Amino acid sequence: MEFRGTTICAVKRGGMTAIAGDGQVTMGDSVIMKGNAVKVKRIYGEKVVVGFAGSVSDAFALSEKFEAMLQKYSGNLMRAAVELAELWRSDKGGRRLEALLIAADANALFVISGTGEVIEPENGICAIGSGGNYALAAARALAANTDMDAKGIAQAALKIASEICVFTNDHITVETV
């Protein structure tokens, strides 16, 4: 049986980037193992915020590898993400991690996959995990129709996703850069 950590939403707006994550860890398709997990954290001297979704062990592995790349490239978020992806693609013996990571610093926002993809989201809004599409739709609607700041949008989008997705709860952690 596999443990999964789910929904993360990031919003870049008004000079601030917020990453919000729910607290639910689900075993298989039907058992909530934990409701207060923290899937959003600060790394690299608190200058970078990451949020992860997918298989819990794979998400931790991806996060650790990304943090090592940040150290290697002196905190350059784009370079660390691209080099991690390049390393992943060139490692013929490496396994694919069933996880996604959203990473942000004061200047950039990326989605990084355990299969070696790096994506800069359109319009500064992205979401991952089982409730990601619900959170993404909510965040886009809130950004287009309100004056809420990045933190307010990310948190509200997660709350909306928690009301729709059974793998997402309303124990929300938000970090900003």
PELIN-V327028 format. One record per pair of residues at least 4 apart in sequence whose C-alpha atoms are under 6 Angstrom apart, sorted by sequence separation. I is the first residue (numbers start at 1). J is the second residue. If there is no record, write none. Layout:
I&J / I&J
//
This chain:
12&16 / 27&31 / 42&46 / 44&48 / 55&59 / 70&74 / 79&83 / 83&87 / 104&108 / 113&117 / 128&132 / 132&136 / 135&139 / 139&143 / 142&146 / 148&152 / 152&156 / 153&157 / 161&165 / 12&17 / 26&31 / 43&48 / 70&75 / 104&109 / 112&117 / 121&126 / 127&132 / 11&17 / 26&32 / 42&48 / 103&109 / 112&118 / 162&168 / 11&18 / 26&33 / 42&49 / 52&59 / 103&110 / 111&118 / 162&169 / 10&18 / 25&33 / 41&49 / 102&110 / 111&119 / 162&170 / 10&19 / 25&34 / 41&50 / 102&111 / 110&119 / 127&136 / 9&19 / 24&34 / 40&50 / 70&80 / 101&111 / 110&120 / 126&136 / 9&20 / 24&35 / 40&51 / 69&80 / 101&112 / 159&170 / 8&20 / 23&35 / 39&51 / 100&112 / 8&21 / 23&36 / 39&52 / 100&113 / 7&21 / 23&37 / 139&153 / 7&22 / 23&38 / 99&114 / 98&114 / 97&114 / 21&39 / 96&114 / 139&157 / 21&40 / 96&115 / 138&157 / 5&25 / 4&25 / 4&26 / 135&157 / 3&26 / 135&158 / 3&27 / 2&27 / 2&28 / 135&161 / 1&28 / 89&116 / 134&161 / 88&116 / 131&161 / 85&116 / 85&117 / 131&165 / 58&97 / 58&98 / 59&99 / 58&99 / 55&98 / 54&98 / 55&99 / 54&99 / 53&99 / 6&53 / 53&100 / 5&53 / 52&100 / 5&54 / 52&101 / 4&54 / 51&101 / 4&55 / 5&56 / 51&102 / 3&55 / 4&56 / 50&102 / 3&56 / 50&103 / 49&103 / 49&104 / 48&104 / 48&105 / 106&177 / 105&177 / 53&129 / 12&124 / 11&124 / 11&125 / 10&125 / 10&126 / 9&126 / 9&127 / 8&127 / 8&128 / 7&128 / 7&129 / 6&129 / 7&130 / 6&130 / 7&131 / 7&132 / 18&150 / 18&151 / 20&154 / 20&155 / 13&150 / 12&150 / 11&150 / 11&154 / 10&154 / 24&168 / 9&154 / 24&169 / 22&169 / 23&171 / 22&171 / 22&172 / 21&172 / 21&173 / 20&173 / 20&174 / 19&174 / 19&175 / 18&175 / 18&176 / 17&176 / 17&177 / 16&177
//
